[in-house]
Amino acid sequence: MSFRLDWNLLLSDKRHSVSGTSPAPGGATAPAMESSTVASTRTPFERDCDRVIFSAPFRRLAGKTQVHPFAKIDHIHNRLTHSLEVASVGRSLAYAAGRILLKRNELPKGRTPEDLNCIVQAACLAHDIGNPPFGHAGEFAIREWANAHLRELFGNRMAGSLHGVSRDWLFFEGNAQSFRMVSRADARDQAYFKLTYATLGTMMKYPWHSGDSRVDTVRKFSAFSSEIEIFDDVVQTLGLRLPNGTITRHPLSYLTEAADDICYRITDLEDAVRMRILQESEVRRIFVQIIGRDETRPLSAMRAGAIGALTEAASEVFEKHYDEIISGKRPVDRDLKSDFPDRMKEALAEIKKRYESDIFSHRPKIASELGAYNTLGRILGAYASAARELSTTGDYERLSFVQRRCLELAWEKDYILQNQTRGEAWWLAQVMDFIAGMTDNFALQVSSEIGGIQERWNQI
């Protein structure tokens, strides 16, 4: 009998919990298992959604760039509005997937189609929660800074004790930061997340971690070195390892990916019209091609029609290729839109071209991204240096005035003293948690404050 993924495993409601042992460098812990089967008026997967929605990191997405930094128009998308829209499309896709499982009689006993809705919705809500300020420019800025400066700070330790965390920084990935935030039971400010393994698996677009050799070429992954044990446990619990030893994707991860792709490709075009980067007639023509018929409705209605058409197409592809997906035979890099109708693929290719020729090359966006690089570079330099000195000396009082003050901008002094003997990998992971959690405005504020501290110290 050929291999098939098991929905009894794929819909696991287990959560990561701390085993009681001290965290390893980078914050890794042995991933003991916590069941979500306590009595409640909500299902474990409904609680996943609620935990994300009521969290401070989710609220902070309102202050993070989606595409256009510091847009002067209030209704341009930010990370929060984007995530809410992705969750809406994801819920629709999950509803269709639930009908497919019911029709095939593959929905496990005790699970309902609504469980799939909540799992995908929670994954969509959380998919960008670890992204740094300034949109994708923030990710690029972190990687560029790390490639230029990490070796001078940490030397040969980058190939030794800091090999894992070095790769986390050199190839910094917002998806992995999101996984870190919502998976760990020992995270200082986000331990309440501990999303179910079903939701974590649904977030894993790239089923490998930063230590995998594929990262060197594709530059994408789903987990940092500090979460490898949790990642492996999720894979084992959900039954994602194929008989040949490779890891396949959770079937619902294709829906999360499709929802994200559909929303950002369509709404970013609408934003470009509002920003006067693209002409409405150009965007209307693309929407008409996606919908498959000419219409004279307002652009907002055309946008809704395009999203609806793409959502329906994604559901049809999922059903048509279900056996390939559930057997683990579908290539992990072949998304659902790869099998869309030709007219839709041509329209999406046109959108990609518009990104490169018009949206990403818009002069105000370029200027903002240069500012983002300088802003994050100052913060990264100050905190990486302070983390190195603190973990090397193990004594907060031996740090320079500037280093102590920088650390106190991020954490209470008691917290620093309690953890001053932690290793470099642990502190570097904390630094990245702090920086990736910043809003655009807060990053500007901290960069300015660091500059002021350094300037005042130099005048003493």
C-alpha positions as CSV (number, residue, x, y, z in Angstrom):
1,M,0.0,0.0,0.0
2,S,1.4,3.4,-1.0
3,F,2.2,6.0,1.7
4,R,-0.3,8.6,2.6
5,L,-0.3,11.3,5.3
6,D,-2.6,10.6,8.2
7,W,-5.2,13.3,9.1
8,N,-5.4,11.8,12.6
9,L,-1.8,13.0,13.0
10,L,-2.0,16.1,10.8
11,L,-4.7,17.6,13.0
12,S,-2.8,17.2,16.3
13,D,-3.7,19.6,19.1
14,K,-0.5,19.1,21.0
15,R,1.6,22.1,22.1
16,H,5.2,22.5,23.0
17,S,6.0,22.7,26.7
18,V,9.2,23.1,28.6
19,S,10.6,19.8,29.9
20,G,12.0,21.3,33.1
21,T,15.6,21.3,31.9
22,S,17.5,24.6,31.3
23,P,17.4,26.0,27.8
24,A,20.4,25.2,25.6
25,P,22.3,27.9,23.8
26,G,19.9,29.9,21.7
27,G,17.0,29.0,23.9
28,A,16.5,25.4,22.8
29,T,14.7,23.0,25.1
30,A,13.8,19.4,25.0
31,P,10.2,19.6,23.6
32,A,8.0,17.9,26.0
33,M,4.4,17.5,24.8
34,E,1.4,19.3,26.2
35,S,-2.1,18.2,25.3
36,S,-4.8,20.8,24.5
37,T,-7.6,18.5,25.5
38,V,-8.6,20.4,28.7
39,A,-12.3,21.2,28.9
40,S,-13.2,24.4,27.3
41,T,-16.0,26.2,25.4
42,R,-13.5,26.7,22.6
43,T,-11.6,24.1,20.5
44,P,-7.8,24.1,20.7
45,F,-7.7,25.5,17.2
46,E,-10.1,28.3,18.1
47,R,-7.8,29.2,21.0
48,D,-4.9,29.4,18.5
49,C,-6.8,32.1,16.6
50,D,-7.7,33.9,19.8
51,R,-4.1,33.8,21.2
52,V,-2.8,35.4,18.0
53,I,-5.5,38.1,17.8
54,F,-5.2,39.2,21.4
55,S,-1.4,39.3,21.4
56,A,0.8,42.4,21.5
57,P,3.0,41.2,18.6
58,F,-0.1,40.9,16.4
59,R,-1.2,44.4,17.3
60,R,2.2,45.7,16.5
61,L,1.8,44.6,12.9
62,A,-0.3,47.7,12.4
63,G,2.9,49.7,12.7
64,K,4.9,47.5,10.2
65,T,5.3,48.1,6.5
66,Q,3.6,45.8,4.1
67,V,5.1,47.3,0.9
68,H,5.1,51.1,1.2
69,P,7.0,52.5,4.2
70,F,5.5,55.5,5.9
71,A,2.7,55.9,3.3
72,K,0.9,59.2,3.6
73,I,-2.4,57.6,2.7
74,D,-4.1,56.0,5.8
75,H,-5.8,53.1,4.0
76,I,-2.6,51.7,2.4
77,H,-2.1,48.1,3.7
78,N,0.2,47.4,6.6
79,R,1.2,44.0,8.0
80,L,-1.9,43.8,10.2
81,T,-4.5,44.5,7.5
82,H,-2.7,42.2,5.2
83,S,-2.7,39.4,7.8
84,L,-6.4,39.8,8.4
85,E,-7.2,39.6,4.7
86,V,-5.0,36.5,4.3
87,A,-6.8,34.9,7.2
88,S,-10.1,35.6,5.5
89,V,-9.0,34.0,2.2
90,G,-7.4,31.1,4.1
91,R,-10.6,30.4,5.9
92,S,-12.5,30.1,2.6
93,L,-9.8,27.8,1.2
94,A,-10.0,25.7,4.4
95,Y,-13.8,25.5,4.2
96,A,-13.4,24.0,0.7
97,A,-10.8,21.6,1.9
98,G,-13.1,20.5,4.7
99,R,-15.8,19.6,2.1
100,I,-13.2,17.6,0.2
101,L,-12.3,15.6,3.3
102,L,-16.0,15.0,4.1
103,K,-16.7,13.8,0.6
104,R,-13.7,11.4,0.8
105,N,-14.7,10.3,4.3
106,E,-11.2,11.2,5.5
107,L,-12.0,13.6,8.3
108,P,-10.9,12.0,11.6
109,K,-13.5,11.2,14.3
110,G,-13.8,14.1,16.7
111,R,-12.7,16.6,14.1
112,T,-14.9,19.0,12.1
113,P,-14.5,21.1,9.0
114,E,-14.6,24.1,11.4
115,D,-11.3,22.8,12.9
116,L,-9.6,23.1,9.5
117,N,-11.0,26.7,9.2
118,C,-9.5,27.7,12.5
119,I,-6.1,26.0,11.9
120,V,-5.6,27.7,8.5
121,Q,-7.0,31.0,9.9
122,A,-4.6,30.9,12.8
123,A,-1.6,30.1,10.6
124,C,-2.6,33.0,8.3
125,L,-3.0,35.4,11.2
126,A,0.5,34.4,12.5
127,H,2.4,34.0,9.2
128,D,3.9,37.6,9.3
129,I,4.1,38.0,13.1
130,G,7.9,37.7,13.2
131,N,8.6,40.0,10.2
132,P,10.9,42.9,11.1
133,P,10.1,46.6,10.6
134,F,10.2,48.2,7.1
135,G,8.8,45.2,5.2
136,H,11.0,43.0,3.1
137,A,13.6,45.7,3.2
138,G,14.0,45.0,6.9
139,E,14.8,41.3,6.1
140,F,17.4,42.3,3.5
141,A,18.9,44.9,5.9
142,I,19.4,42.3,8.6
143,R,21.0,39.8,6.2
144,E,23.3,42.5,4.6
145,W,24.4,43.8,8.0
146,A,25.1,40.2,9.2
147,N,27.2,39.3,6.1
148,A,29.2,42.5,6.5
149,H,29.8,42.6,10.2
150,L,29.2,39.3,12.1
151,R,32.6,37.8,11.3
152,E,34.5,40.8,12.7
153,L,32.5,40.6,15.9
154,F,32.6,36.8,16.5
155,G,35.5,35.5,14.4
156,N,36.1,31.8,14.2
157,R,33.2,31.1,16.6
158,M,30.9,31.5,13.6
159,A,32.2,28.2,12.4
160,G,32.1,26.6,15.9
161,S,29.8,27.4,18.8
162,L,27.9,30.1,16.9
163,H,27.5,28.2,13.6
164,G,23.8,27.7,14.0
165,V,22.9,31.3,15.1
166,S,25.2,32.7,12.6
167,R,23.2,31.1,9.8
168,D,20.0,32.3,11.5
169,W,21.4,35.9,11.1
170,L,23.1,35.5,7.7
171,F,20.0,34.1,6.1
172,F,17.5,35.8,8.4
173,E,14.0,34.7,7.5
174,G,10.7,36.2,8.8
175,N,8.9,32.9,8.4
176,A,11.4,31.3,10.9
177,Q,11.1,34.2,13.3
178,S,7.3,33.8,13.2
179,F,7.7,30.1,14.0
180,R,10.0,30.9,16.9
181,M,7.6,33.3,18.4
182,V,4.5,31.2,18.3
183,S,6.0,27.8,19.0
184,R,8.1,28.1,22.1
185,A,6.8,27.5,25.6
186,D,9.8,29.4,27.2
187,A,9.7,32.6,25.2
188,R,9.8,35.5,27.7
189,D,7.0,37.6,26.3
190,Q,5.3,35.2,23.9
191,A,5.0,31.9,25.9
192,Y,1.3,32.2,25.9
193,F,1.2,31.4,22.1
194,K,2.3,27.8,22.1
195,L,0.2,27.2,19.0
196,T,-0.9,23.6,18.3
197,Y,1.3,21.5,16.2
198,A,-1.4,21.3,13.5
199,T,-1.2,25.1,13.2
200,L,2.6,25.2,13.3
201,G,2.7,22.6,10.5
202,T,0.3,24.7,8.5
203,M,2.7,27.6,8.8
204,M,5.7,25.7,7.5
205,K,6.0,26.7,3.9
206,Y,9.6,25.4,3.7
207,P,9.9,22.1,5.5
208,W,13.5,22.5,6.6
209,H,15.5,24.6,9.1
210,S,18.4,27.1,8.8
211,G,21.0,24.3,9.0
212,D,19.8,22.6,5.9
213,S,22.0,22.8,2.8
214,R,19.0,24.0,0.7
215,V,19.2,27.4,2.5
216,D,22.4,28.2,0.7
217,T,20.6,28.3,-2.6
218,V,16.9,29.0,-2.0
219,R,17.5,31.4,1.0
220,K,14.3,30.3,2.6
221,F,13.5,28.1,5.6
222,S,10.9,27.7,8.4
223,A,12.9,27.3,11.6
224,F,16.0,28.8,13.2
225,S,18.7,26.7,14.8
226,S,17.2,27.5,18.2
227,E,14.0,25.7,17.3
228,I,15.4,22.6,15.5
229,E,14.2,20.3,18.3
230,I,10.7,21.8,18.2
231,F,10.7,21.6,14.4
232,D,11.7,18.0,14.4
233,D,9.1,17.2,17.0
234,V,6.4,18.9,14.9
235,V,7.5,16.8,11.9
236,Q,7.4,13.6,13.9
237,T,4.1,14.3,15.6
238,L,2.4,15.2,12.4
239,G,3.9,12.3,10.4
240,L,5.5,14.5,7.8
241,R,8.6,12.4,7.3
242,L,8.3,10.2,4.1
243,P,9.5,6.6,3.9
244,N,12.6,7.8,2.1
245,G,13.5,10.1,5.0
246,T,12.6,13.4,3.4
247,I,10.1,15.8,5.0
248,T,7.0,16.9,3.1
249,R,4.7,19.8,3.7
250,H,1.5,19.7,5.7
251,P,-1.4,19.7,3.2
252,L,-2.9,22.8,4.8
253,S,0.3,24.7,4.3
254,Y,-0.5,25.0,0.6
255,L,-3.7,26.8,1.6
256,T,-1.9,29.3,3.8
257,E,0.7,30.0,1.1
258,A,-2.1,30.4,-1.5
259,A,-4.0,32.8,0.7
260,D,-0.9,34.9,1.2
261,D,0.0,34.9,-2.5
262,I,-3.5,35.9,-3.6
263,C,-3.9,38.7,-1.1
264,Y,-0.5,40.5,-1.5
265,R,-0.5,40.2,-5.3
266,I,-3.9,41.7,-5.7
267,T,-4.1,44.3,-2.9
268,D,-0.6,45.5,-3.6
269,L,-1.8,46.5,-7.0
270,E,-4.8,48.3,-5.6
271,D,-2.4,50.2,-3.2
272,A,-0.2,51.1,-6.1
273,V,-3.1,52.8,-7.8
274,R,-3.9,54.8,-4.6
275,M,-0.2,55.7,-4.4
276,R,-0.3,56.8,-8.0
277,I,2.4,54.4,-9.0
278,L,0.2,52.6,-11.5
279,Q,-2.7,53.7,-13.6
280,E,-6.1,52.3,-12.7
281,S,-6.7,51.3,-16.3
282,E,-3.6,49.1,-16.1
283,V,-4.7,47.3,-13.0
284,R,-8.3,47.0,-14.2
285,R,-7.0,45.2,-17.3
286,I,-5.1,42.7,-15.1
287,F,-8.2,42.1,-12.9
288,V,-10.4,41.5,-15.9
289,Q,-7.9,38.9,-17.2
290,I,-8.1,37.1,-13.8
291,I,-11.9,37.2,-13.5
292,G,-12.3,36.1,-17.1
293,R,-14.8,38.8,-18.2
294,D,-14.9,42.5,-18.7
295,E,-16.7,44.6,-16.1
296,T,-17.3,48.2,-15.4
297,R,-17.6,48.0,-11.6
298,P,-15.5,50.1,-9.2
299,L,-11.9,49.0,-8.8
300,S,-12.6,47.8,-5.3
301,A,-15.3,45.5,-6.6
302,M,-12.9,44.3,-9.3
303,R,-10.3,43.5,-6.6
304,A,-12.9,41.5,-4.7
305,G,-13.8,39.6,-7.9
306,A,-10.1,38.8,-8.7
307,I,-9.5,37.5,-5.2
308,G,-12.7,35.4,-5.4
309,A,-11.6,33.9,-8.7
310,L,-8.1,33.1,-7.5
311,T,-9.5,31.6,-4.3
312,E,-11.8,29.4,-6.3
313,A,-9.0,28.3,-8.6
314,A,-6.8,27.4,-5.6
315,S,-9.5,25.3,-4.2
316,E,-10.0,23.5,-7.5
317,V,-6.2,22.8,-7.8
318,F,-6.1,21.5,-4.2
319,E,-8.9,19.1,-4.9
320,K,-7.6,18.0,-8.3
321,H,-4.1,17.3,-7.0
322,Y,-5.2,16.1,-3.5
323,D,-3.9,12.6,-4.0
324,E,-0.5,14.0,-5.0
325,I,-0.4,16.3,-1.9
326,I,-1.6,13.7,0.6
327,S,0.8,11.1,-0.6
328,G,3.8,13.5,-0.2
329,K,4.6,13.3,-3.9
330,R,4.0,16.9,-4.8
331,P,7.3,18.8,-4.9
332,V,7.4,21.1,-1.8
333,D,8.3,24.1,-4.0
334,R,5.3,23.6,-6.4
335,D,2.6,25.9,-5.0
336,L,-1.1,25.7,-6.0
337,K,-0.9,28.7,-8.4
338,S,1.6,26.7,-10.5
339,D,-1.5,24.8,-11.7
340,F,-3.8,27.7,-12.2
341,P,-5.5,28.3,-15.6
342,D,-3.2,29.9,-18.2
343,R,-5.0,33.2,-18.2
344,M,-4.5,33.5,-14.4
345,K,-0.8,32.5,-14.6
346,E,-0.2,35.1,-17.3
347,A,-1.9,37.8,-15.2
348,L,0.2,36.8,-12.1
349,A,3.3,37.0,-14.3
350,E,2.3,40.5,-15.4
351,I,1.8,41.5,-11.7
352,K,5.3,40.2,-10.9
353,K,6.7,42.3,-13.8
354,R,4.9,45.4,-12.4
355,Y,6.5,44.8,-9.0
356,E,10.0,44.8,-10.5
357,S,9.5,47.7,-13.0
358,D,7.2,50.0,-11.0
359,I,6.3,49.2,-7.4
360,F,9.7,48.2,-6.0
361,S,11.5,50.9,-8.0
362,H,9.3,53.7,-6.8
363,R,11.6,56.4,-5.7
364,P,10.1,57.1,-2.3
365,K,10.1,53.4,-1.5
366,I,13.8,53.2,-2.5
367,A,14.7,56.2,-0.3
368,S,12.8,54.7,2.7
369,E,14.6,51.4,2.2
370,L,18.0,53.0,2.3
371,G,16.9,54.7,5.5
372,A,15.8,51.3,6.9
373,Y,19.2,49.9,6.2
374,N,20.9,52.6,8.2
375,T,18.4,52.5,11.0
376,L,18.6,48.8,11.5
377,G,22.3,48.7,10.9
378,R,22.9,51.0,13.9
379,I,20.6,48.9,16.1
380,L,22.1,45.6,15.1
381,G,25.6,46.9,15.6
382,A,24.9,48.2,19.1
383,Y,23.0,45.1,20.3
384,A,25.3,42.5,18.7
385,S,28.3,44.1,20.3
386,A,26.6,44.4,23.7
387,A,25.5,40.7,23.5
388,R,29.0,39.6,22.7
389,E,30.5,41.5,25.6
390,L,27.8,40.4,28.1
391,S,28.0,36.7,27.2
392,T,31.9,36.9,27.2
393,T,32.3,38.5,30.6
394,G,29.1,37.2,32.2
395,D,29.1,40.4,34.2
396,Y,26.7,43.2,33.3
397,E,28.7,45.7,35.4
398,R,31.8,45.2,33.3
399,L,30.1,46.5,30.1
400,S,30.7,50.0,28.8
401,F,28.2,52.7,29.6
402,V,26.9,52.6,26.1
403,Q,26.4,48.9,26.1
404,R,24.6,48.9,29.5
405,R,22.3,51.6,28.4
406,C,21.5,49.9,25.1
407,L,20.6,46.7,26.8
408,E,18.4,48.7,29.3
409,L,16.5,50.2,26.3
410,A,15.4,46.6,25.5
411,W,15.1,44.8,28.8
412,E,14.7,45.5,32.5
413,K,17.9,45.5,34.4
414,D,16.7,42.6,36.6
415,Y,16.1,40.5,33.5
416,I,19.6,41.3,32.2
417,L,21.2,40.4,35.5
418,Q,19.2,37.1,35.8
419,N,20.5,36.0,32.3
420,Q,24.0,37.6,32.2
421,T,25.8,34.3,32.2
422,R,23.8,33.0,29.2
423,G,25.9,32.1,26.1
424,E,26.3,34.2,23.0
425,A,23.8,32.2,21.0
426,W,21.1,32.7,23.6
427,W,21.7,36.5,23.7
428,L,21.9,36.8,19.9
429,A,18.5,35.1,19.7
430,Q,17.1,37.6,22.3
431,V,18.5,40.5,20.3
432,M,16.8,39.3,17.1
433,D,13.5,38.8,19.0
434,F,13.7,42.4,20.2
435,I,14.6,43.9,16.7
436,A,12.2,41.8,14.7
437,G,9.4,42.8,17.1
438,M,9.9,46.5,16.4
439,T,7.4,48.6,14.5
440,D,8.8,51.0,11.9
441,N,8.4,54.0,14.2
442,F,9.9,52.3,17.2
443,A,13.0,51.2,15.2
444,L,13.5,54.9,14.2
445,Q,13.1,55.9,17.9
446,V,15.6,53.3,19.2
447,S,18.1,54.1,16.5
448,S,17.9,57.8,17.4
449,E,18.2,57.0,21.1
450,I,21.3,54.8,20.5
451,G,22.8,57.6,18.4
452,G,22.2,60.0,21.2
453,I,23.7,57.8,23.9
454,Q,26.8,57.3,21.8
455,E,27.1,61.0,21.1
456,R,26.7,62.0,24.7
457,W,29.2,59.4,25.9
458,N,31.8,60.6,23.3
459,Q,31.4,64.2,24.7
460,I,32.2,63.1,28.3
